[in-house]
């Protein structure tokens, strides 16, 4: 027996309408075409699907079984059609994000909360497990956006500017380095450096300052949370280098100070890496706009 979606729609329409004329009108076909369709379906099934001479027209036992199938299948088909329609016009989709900037979790969450309300049909997720192979994951379509401060030349990938920030030195007021107007690489030699638990190449303090100067801190201690890093710094258990906006946003206490790195200061830029063929999707453009707006708020704080 070859059952098509139109057969299921026919059974459901006749059951709801109670007659061929109204059902044919509902299905936008002629009554004659509807009658032929029913006869063809009954010939395939080998049983009658309707109780003849009944008003309103009623389904037979076999017809009721087919109706139950229609009521189960047709809503799923409609949901799939709605999903495809949303994908075509950019109302729905997937936004899985990998973050190479560990501190950016605290900046990104308010962005995603606003985005979730504006685009409820977009599947949003953060994939921290891919954070250190984020760009290959983007190319393999395992994620859809990567937050990074290290742009690369990759075919099919665009790096969209989000905002600039300054990595700053953070130390307890009781640390002797708090008296200096700025901090150089050599100042770290006798310090315990507290960092996020990420590769050194992803940390501004190493990539931009210590590694080029070939300076190694006295010790390196790791902490997952920004608040914990600031707690340790305030207790004079070590020093840290954090983005300037992070220190302003997560104000833990008044027992630590910030200083620029080098006499001229350091500036870094954060990017959103996306696949070129998805940059123009409405929800992608909206997320980028929200990210830039939130960044401006942080910079003014």
Buried (B, 14 or more C-beta within 10 A) or exposed (E): EEBEEEBBBBBBBBBEBBEBEBBBBBBEBEBEEBEEBBEEBBEEBEEBBBEEEEEEBBBBEBBBBBBEBBEEBBEEEEEEEEBEEBBEEBBBBBBBBBBBBBBBBBBBEBBBEBBEEEBEEBEBEBBEEBBBBBBBBBBEEBBBBBBBBBBEEBEEBBBBEBBEBBBBBBBBEEBEBBEBEBBBBEBBEEBBBBBBEBEEEBBBBBBBBBBEEEBBBEEBBEBEEBEEBBBBBBEBBBBBBBBBBBBBBBEBEEBBBBBBBEEEEBEBBBBBBBBEEBBEBEBBBBBBEBBBEBBEEBEEE
